[in-house]
Amino acid sequence: MLETFPFINLTTTSITYALTANKLVLTISLFLFVMLSKFFIVRLINKKKLKNKRLKINMLNNAVTVFMLVAIFNIWSVEFQKFAISIAAFIVSIVIATREFIQCFIGFLYILSSRPFRIGDWIQVGNYYGEVHSTDWAKLTLLEVNIDSYEYTGKTLYLPNSQLITSSIKNLNFLKRYAMHHFTITRDQSVNPFAFLDELYEKANEYCADFKDVAIRYNQLIESRLEVNIAGPDPHIQVATAETGETQVLFTIFCPTELAMDIEQSLTADFMQLWFEQKQLY
């Protein structure tokens, strides 16, 4: 019969090929076919006197939905796979390009949640020292401080927040008022510093007498906040030797930050005077 009408077989083959080749037409055709089938099945269920019609119609709707999803996924599986790969590559490229910004934002969230410092605190981040000037989602702004002389250098540091995650943070806020100041004087072994050590203690106590009461209270305040014992507030002087054999005298003075360098210079001058006076006796 088909041999009698070969054009029917040719037309059917052409339509099938066209539907298969054009996925959009195939999807629309499948959708229309399923919806029509659903419509007739629902009418058939409504005409018959069956129990739980709503349940059966609901089950039919769910089955049709699942079937359509599976069918559409199978038809467009290659395109879905390519789309997923392109989306993944795009997301990876975006993450790589904005990695530093993401780390900075995470660092900003870390500052807000843990609050390791406040505006105006002296802090150390890695090898950088400074007073916290401001913070935002991208950076931390510090007014650089020379930690040896406790003075502002006049420079402004801009640290990305990402460094706050990878570097240690030390809060040095108590140094703004009082400092545990350490300095060392190194001389040869021609003089025994123990001969005038008591005089150095007298000079150190004299320089610290004006603020001794305040230093005691501030020292106790720091110990109570940190819950640790720290040296001070009385001056401490220690005699030691360097690896090369010179004599070293190490001073530890708990004093107001703004007076630290003046006291160091005064004690250095007293030490030099006593050292040369002692050397003349030999």
Order of alpha helices (4+ residues) and beta strands (2+ residues): alpha-alpha-alpha-alpha-alpha-beta-beta-beta-beta-alpha-beta-beta-alpha-alpha-beta-beta-alpha
